[in-house]
Amino acid sequence: MQDEPCELTEKEIALIDYRLIFISEGFSFMTAKERIQLLIGTFLIEEYQFSYESLAKYVEVSYEEFINFYSGDQKIDTQHIINICVNLQMLVYILQNNRR
């Protein structure tokens, strides 16, 4: 089987891409906040082309609060952190599962 070509479907490639972020080396050493920041930058902004403004509205926080969370520059309210983390994790999950 080593010399046989391996062809993956788009669905299989998408699943691999989605899971790679969770099994890549060093990922376990990231904080929960850093993981969400990574998901924002890779999946939501780059891949799905959401804007920071639209994501802030989706999670019901101000644009400034969202940018503060994403950049990590300033401390923000715990409830806003929860809104961002829970809602965006679910959004990524839904988008990835609907893509398959």
Summary of the structure (lengths in Angstrom):
residues: 100
radius of gyration: 15.9
end to end distance: 26.5
largest distance: 55.6
contacts: 231
relative contact order: 0.13
helix: 71%
strand: 0%
